[in-house]
């Protein structure tokens, strides 16, 4: 009789978890848009840092807002262009589905292209305000929190800022090139906690604040401690 191989639960991690945070150095690029046609051209040409700033970074900057759109592109489409259907399309993009900014850009471009094909008159209509494309360069900053046990990991989660949560839980996908995050990777690879890692990946970042995300992560980790 053979038995299936399952990950071995370990109480001492293979390596510690180092909590880092990050800050974005924001700059205005040369791209700007006063019409949706100009917006589409700028989407194609702007640096990847702009796509990152207006999608991934927006989740951090406006994490406390429970209502409204999830990225700056969608917000401009409805507030300055009065195009709610386009805004809904842009807001439907889930950054968790992408492990590269290039792929994320293509999704936004595709949505705008399809909208303008269906509504060509909207392409040249002047927006109420200009959209200025900004770019963000990320600087990683170590914190004083290090976890050598699962208990210390839970304590670190309570002590760090929401910017740290965003860095490890959302931005990490681009760095890892995986449909996961730093917390789940550590729980799975170094602690053998497969189910806890999966539960973290199922947390909905769009319907709750980053503080709520933190609390959900802590609850999952505390259940794994029992």
C-alpha positions in Angstrom: 0.0 0.0 0.0 1.4 3.4 -1.0 0.5 6.7 0.7 0.3 10.1 -1.0 3.2 12.5 -0.4 2.1 15.6 1.4 4.1 18.6 2.5 5.6 18.1 6.0 4.4 20.6 8.5 7.4 22.2 10.1 7.4 24.4 13.1 10.7 26.0 12.5 10.9 27.8 9.1 13.7 27.0 6.6 14.5 30.7 6.7 13.1 33.7 8.6 10.6 36.1 7.1 11.9 39.6 6.8 9.2 42.2 6.7 10.0 45.0 4.2 8.0 48.0 3.2 8.3 50.2 0.1 7.8 53.8 -1.0 7.0 55.1 -4.5 9.0 58.0 -5.9 6.4 59.5 -8.2 7.2 61.7 -11.2 5.1 63.2 -14.0 5.8 61.8 -17.4 5.5 63.5 -20.7 2.3 61.6 -21.5 -1.1 63.3 -20.9 -4.5 63.0 -22.4 -7.5 65.4 -23.0 -9.5 62.9 -25.1 -9.9 59.2 -25.1 -8.0 58.9 -28.3 -5.0 60.7 -26.7 -5.5 58.4 -23.7 -5.2 55.3 -25.8 -2.1 56.6 -27.5 -0.6 57.4 -24.1 -1.5 54.0 -22.7 0.5 52.4 -25.4 3.6 54.7 -25.0 3.9 55.5 -21.3 6.6 53.8 -19.2 5.7 50.7 -17.4 6.1 52.7 -14.2 2.9 54.6 -15.1 0.8 51.5 -15.5 2.1 50.3 -12.2 1.4 53.7 -10.5 -2.1 54.0 -11.7 -3.1 50.4 -10.9 -1.0 48.7 -8.3 -0.1 51.8 -6.4 -3.7 53.1 -6.4 -4.7 50.2 -4.3 -2.3 51.3 -1.6 -3.0 55.1 -1.8 -6.8 54.7 -1.6 -7.0 51.4 0.4 -9.3 53.0 2.9 -12.0 53.8 0.3 -14.5 50.9 0.1 -16.5 52.4 -2.8 -15.5 53.8 -6.2 -13.1 52.5 -8.8 -10.0 50.4 -8.3 -7.6 52.3 -10.5 -6.9 55.9 -11.7 -7.8 55.1 -15.3 -11.3 54.0 -14.4 -11.8 57.0 -12.2 -10.8 59.4 -15.0 -13.1 57.7 -17.5 -16.1 58.3 -15.4 -15.3 61.6 -13.6 -13.7 63.5 -16.5 -15.1 61.7 -19.6 -18.5 60.7 -18.3 -18.1 57.2 -19.7 -19.3 54.8 -17.0 -19.3 51.7 -19.2 -15.6 52.3 -20.1 -14.9 53.0 -16.4 -16.5 49.7 -15.4 -14.5 47.9 -18.0 -11.2 49.4 -16.7 -12.2 48.8 -13.1 -12.9 45.1 -13.8 -9.2 44.5 -14.3 -7.9 42.5 -11.4 -4.1 43.1 -10.9 -3.9 39.7 -9.2 -4.2 38.1 -12.6 -0.9 39.6 -13.8 2.7 38.8 -13.2 4.0 41.4 -15.6 3.2 45.1 -16.2 3.4 44.5 -20.0 0.5 42.1 -19.8 -1.5 44.5 -17.6 -0.9 47.3 -20.1 -2.2 45.2 -22.9 -5.4 44.4 -21.0 -6.1 48.2 -20.5 -5.3 49.0 -24.1 -7.6 46.2 -25.3 -10.5 47.5 -23.2 -10.1 51.1 -24.5 -9.7 49.9 -28.1 -12.9 47.9 -27.9 -14.8 50.7 -26.3 -13.8 53.2 -29.0 -14.6 50.7 -31.8 -18.1 50.5 -30.3 -18.4 54.2 -29.6 -16.2 56.1 -32.1 -17.8 59.5 -31.3 -16.3 59.4 -27.8 -12.7 59.3 -29.1 -12.4 63.0 -29.8 -14.7 64.4 -27.1 -12.7 66.7 -24.7 -12.5 65.5 -21.1 -13.4 67.9 -18.3 -9.8 67.6 -17.0 -6.5 66.4 -18.3 -5.1 63.0 -17.3 -1.5 63.3 -16.4 0.4 60.0 -16.5 2.7 59.6 -13.5 5.3 56.9 -13.0 6.4 55.3 -9.8 9.9 54.0 -8.9 9.8 51.7 -5.9 12.3 51.9 -3.1 12.3 48.9 -0.8 12.9 49.7 2.9 13.6 47.1 5.6 11.6 47.1 8.8 12.6 45.9 12.3 10.2 43.0 12.1 11.7 39.5 11.5 9.8 36.2 12.0 11.6 33.1 13.1 8.4 31.3 14.1 4.8 31.4 13.1 4.0 33.2 16.3 6.5 35.9 15.5 5.0 36.1 11.9 1.6 36.8 13.4 3.1 39.5 15.7 4.9 41.0 12.8 1.7 41.2 10.8 0.1 43.2 13.6 3.0 45.6 14.0 3.9 46.6 10.4 2.2 49.3 8.4 -0.4 48.7 5.7 2.3 49.8 3.2 4.2 46.7 4.3 1.1 44.6 3.7 0.7 46.0 0.3 4.4 45.4 -0.6 4.3 41.8 0.4 0.8 40.9 -0.5 0.1 42.8 -3.7 3.2 44.2 -5.3 5.1 40.9 -4.7 3.3 39.2 -7.6 5.3 41.3 -10.1 8.5 40.5 -8.3 7.8 36.8 -7.9 6.3 36.4 -11.4 3.8 34.1 -9.7 0.1 34.2 -9.0 0.9 34.4 -5.3 2.4 36.7 -2.7 5.4 36.8 -0.2 3.3 35.7 2.8 1.8 32.6 1.0 5.2 31.7 -0.5 6.8 31.7 3.0 3.9 29.8 4.6 4.0 27.1 1.9 7.7 26.8 1.1 9.2 27.4 4.6 6.5 26.4 7.0 4.7 23.6 5.0 1.3 25.3 5.6 -0.2 24.6 2.2 -3.9 25.3 3.1 -3.1 28.6 4.9 -1.1 29.7 1.9 -4.1 29.0 -0.3 -6.5 30.8 1.9 -4.3 33.9 1.8 -4.4 33.9 -2.0 -8.2 33.8 -1.9 -8.5 37.1 0.0 -10.4 39.6 -2.0 -8.4 42.8 -2.1 -11.1 44.8 -3.9 -14.0 44.7 -1.5 -12.1 45.4 1.7 -9.4 47.8 2.9 -5.8 46.9 3.4 -6.4 47.0 7.2 -9.1 44.4 6.6 -6.7 42.4 4.5 -4.2 42.5 7.4 -6.9 41.2 9.8 -7.9 38.4 7.5 -4.3 37.3 7.1 -3.8 37.3 10.9 -6.9 35.2 11.4 -5.7 32.6 8.9 -2.2 32.5 10.5 -3.7 32.2 14.0 -5.8 29.3 12.9 -2.7 27.6 11.7 -1.1 28.1 15.1 -3.7 25.9 16.8 
